[in-house]
Amino acid sequence: MSLGAFGPRSLFQLSAQPDAARVVQHVQLLSLSAICLVGAGVLVTRRRQAGRPRRRLLGLLVDSFALGLVMIAVLFAFGTFDWPGFLAIQRATLVVIGISPLVFLLGLLDARLARSAIGELILELRADPDPADLRDALSDALRDPSLTLAYWLPDFRAYVDLDGQEVELPAGNGRTATLIERNGGHVAALIHDGALDDEPQLLDVVGAAAGISLENGRLHAELRARLEELKGSRARLLDAGQRERQNLERNLHDGAQQRLIALSLELSMLEQKLGDRPDLQSRLDGARAEIALTLEELRDVARGIHPAVLSGHGLAVALESIAARAPLPVRLTVELDARLPDRVEAAAFYVVSESLANIAKHAEASDATVLVAKTRDGLVVEIVDDGVGGADTENGTGLRGLADRVEALGGRLRVWTPLGGGTRVQAEIPCA
Amino acid sequence: MRVAIAEDSVLLREGLSRLLGEAGFDVVAQCDNAEDLLLKVRSYDPDVAIVDIRLPPTHNDEGLQAALDIRSRHPSVSVLVLSQYVELGLALKLLADSAEGVGYLLKDRIGDVEEFVNAVRRVAAGGSALDPIIVQTLVSRQRADDPLVQLTPREREVLELMAAGSSNQGIADKLVITVRAVEKYVSSIFGKLGLPSTGSESRRVLAVLTFLRS
């Protein structure tokens, strides 16, 4: 490691200047050490960006090389500053550099292990795993915990997950999709870390092994997607019906009802002008009474079509009225601080009104309790009576219709009705 | 007496205005929406504002909101709310704090001109008018140990008229008895129901309502 210094007359002339030589040597060593560190840094950053499963063999080799570079840098630094422990560091560096071939061998072993993981996968697939477990099995075989599966549904022309929710295939972002085909048809896509692209054979083998299971998963996903679609159309139908009723009620209100009231007003002003004509007056009275009756009937019809007070003023106000009209004492508690979506309010309203009607008709109860409360996930509506229980939950009591309405909103209606133990109807309706 | 009217049906608005005009009221403002009403109440300072509960744009609760607004911002202006449906919950909302200068009637009542004009006059003067349907809903409401069974049929009648906002004179006229007799019935009712006697007639309405509601 002896290097010269510059001569006094020519840059290339050798001269004995030990101090200068030492400085130059130190600078050289430190620069080399810095270059080694930068090199190691670049390797580490690249490795980070590449994501988890890289070509394993190469990966391990690169790792040991980076470690070697760091060791060399440390060694140079120790040499330059004459720090103690130089010899120990030197030995360690030699060991690290010597280990590299071993690491390479380990890498080869790892590749064999990967192959045996495929063997395990095939065994697992033979046991016909649940579609929900398929992802885990594939993720183990590919050693990519971030793996997800997307199934191709030709009818929907979309990829979906196991629950039937649509999935976008990744574009860039370090993720790629490997499409799996079977019998000439598209079955699924494995969405995995981009680094796995370096191992196309592994992906092919795994894809081929999992073909039938993926086809099963695809059928499962298709069923779920159709179910979701059905649920959506059920809710839309309910909404459409509700809107239709609301419009009908509004038309009645703005049209016929207002005209009749104005007519009745006109008649009564005429009557006042008549003066002393008792015969005509009584006929006008009769006409007005007829109008009043018509208005009342119209109001009942309109209320049956759609409770206007509900959309106008909310659940609390609407329930107050039906509780007061019930033919038995009703304890009503409404814990809401804001309006809820229309369909949720309507469902809750019908659950309460229908349940109170049922209680009046069948329960022989002495009183009833109604509780409406907002929870974190939605609305809970509960109607409890102290009547005879044993309600018929399937035929004619309207409970089936209520359950349909609640379920169409993704909710649940439950009825407890032990003989002689009263009846409790509870609806949980999700709302954001 | 000065009246402002907010009603979106032209037919009804014109009818009301004519009816009240002929009855000797001074109709100072007519409009078809809540915003306009608030503006006109501020500018014309009427004695009473008659408000349709369903007003544009959404025909939901704009009218009620306007009524509540007027009650809190212009306490000197009485409010009479008209509606195609009368609902207990709305009455309770409207009369939450006081029954002074407030009314809530079914629109159909307009047809009975004399009754209606009386109600407008009563509300404009700071009294109250509550639709009989509300009162009946409350009175016939089922209770566990119904205290109303202690009342005689005549006392029940008086109670209902009282809850609807009638004055003693009004009750006397309607039942064709003397004011003295009405006073006797009232104190007997208050005694049986354990209600503290109240001074004004509108405070009496609130007391009876609160009692009937509980």
Interface residues (C-beta under 8 A of the other chain):
Chain A: R250 H253 D254 Q257 Q258 R259 I261 A262 S264 L265 E266 L267 S268 M269 E271 Q272 R288 I291 A292 L295 E296 R299 A302 R303 A308 V309 S311 G312 H313 A316 V317 A318 L319 E320 S321 A324 R325 A326 P327 L328 P329 V330 S366 D367
Chain B: S9 L11 L12 G15 L16 R18 L19 E22 I53 R54 H59 N60 D61 L64 Q84 Y85 E87 L88 G89 L90 L92 K93 K107 D108 I110 G111 D112 V113 T137 L138 R141 Q142 R143 A144
